[in-house]
Amino acid sequence: FNWAPNEWWNARVPVTWLDPLAQTFLVDTQGGAFLTSIDLFFKDKDENLPVTIQLRTVENGQPTHIILPFSEVTMPADNIQVSEDASVPTTFVFKAPIHVIQGVEYCFVVMSNSDQVRCWVSELGKYDVTNPSYRITAQPYAGVYFESSHASTWTPNQTKDIKFSLR
């Protein structure tokens, strides 16, 4: 066994030091699906810095560093829509249709170099901003919301979900 230390280092997946959010989702479409875009809903944005999204694999219920080909999309700040009632989407179109397999869990990751970007989330026990008389009492689908302080270690939150629509 003979290798130089820098060979081992170069074989590792690079770690980014952002504070991203992630949301897992399970593909329940018979035969899988081809994803073409995702709508995210923002409460706040940075006036200058973009937002990047990625589709990633999930291992043991946790987001990985493995990005699905053609799924990384960066949206300039000028194109990010915000709303006070979670009603206006920002559509991220993938560079090509992304094939996802039935019965497999994936996630999307939302990243920015700004601490001003905020996505709309639902939280169990809170009132729905789109229908203030409705208290959220159940998760809308099988998925988990994650936060990370450096894009390497993820903390799940079983009471929240990011508002999104996959196409």
N, C-alpha and C positions, 0 to 999 in steps of 0.2 A: 504494500500500500504506500504509494509515493505520490504526493501532490503538494503543490505550493498553496499556502494559505489564501492567496488572492483568487485561486481557482474556486475554492469553496465559496468565498464571498460572492463571486460573480454568478454562481449558480443559484443564489437565493433570490426570492421575490423582493423587489424593492418596496420599502414601506414609505407611505406618504404621511406627513404629519398635519393632517387637516382634522376638522371636527365634523365628520359626516353623519348623516342619518341613513338608516337602511330599513327596508320593509320587505319581509319575505312574503311569498305567495306560492300557492300550490297549483300546478296545472291540472285541471280536471276535465279538460276538453278531450273527448274520445280521439285517440290518434295523435294527440299533441296539437300544437298550434304554431303559426308563424306570426310573430309580433312585429308590428310596423311602427307603432308610436305609443307614447304614454303621455297622458295629461296629468300634470301636477298643479296644485292650487297653492298659491303663495299669499301670505298675509303681508310680508315685508320683503324688500329686496335692497341690495346695495345699488346705488346710482351708477357705479362705475365697473364693478367686478361681476364676471359671469358666474353662472351656475352650471356645473357638469353633472350629468347622470350617467350611470353605468348599470348594465345588467350583469349580475355575478352568480356564480354557483354558490350553493349552501352545503355545508358539511356539518353533520351532527347538530343541525339546527342553527348554525352560526354562519354569517357571511364570510366568504373566503376572499382572497386577493385575485381569484381567477375571473377575468372579465370576458364575457361572451363576445366573440368576434362581431364587429360592426355595431356594437351596442353603446359605445361611449359617444355622448353628444354634449357639446358645450353650447350654452345659450348666452348670447351677449345680454348685458343688463338692460339695454333698450328694448329687448324683445320679451322680457319677463313681465307677465301681467300680475297685478296684485288686486286684492279685493278685501273689503271689510266683512264680507259675509260668505266667503269661500265659494263664490258662484262663478268666478272667471278663471278658466283653465289656461295654463301655458302648455303648449303641445311640443314635445320633444320627438322629432321624427328620426328613427334609426337610419343608418347609412344603407342598410339592406334589411330585408325581412330576417328576423331572428327566430330560428327553430327552437322550440322548447318541447320537452318530452312529457307526455301524459304521466301523472303520478310522481313527478319530480318537483322538488322544492327549489325555487330560485329566489333572488332578491334584486331589488333595485337600490342603488346607493345615490344619495343626493349630496353634492359637495360644493363648497365655495371657499375662497380665501377670505371671506367676510363673515363677521359675526352678526351682521344685520339681516341676513336672509332667514326667513321663517316660513315653514310650510304649515298648512292647515292640517291639524290632526283631530281625530275624535278621541274622546276619553270616557271610559265607562263611568257612569254616575254623574257626568256633566250634561248640560243641556246642549242640544244641537243648534249651532249658530244659524243654520238655514231654516229651522223650525223651533223657535225658542220655547214652545210649550212641550216639546218632546225630550224626555230624558233618555240618554243612551244607556241601554240595559244589556246589550249583547254586542259581540264583535260581528261585523258584517261578513266576514269570511275567515278562512283558516290561514292566518298569517301573524307574524310577530314584528313589532316595531323595535328597532335597535338604535342606540346612540353610541358614539365613540368619541373619545377625547383625542385620538391620534390615528384613527383608521386602522388600527391593528387589533386592539381588544374591544369587543363589543359587549354592551350591556343591554339585555332585553328588558322591555317594559310591556307586561302582559295587559295593561289597561289602556294602551294607546294604539292607534293605527293612523298612518298617513293617508290623507284623502288623495285618491288617484283613480285613473281609468286606463286600462290597457287595451290596445287594439291590436 
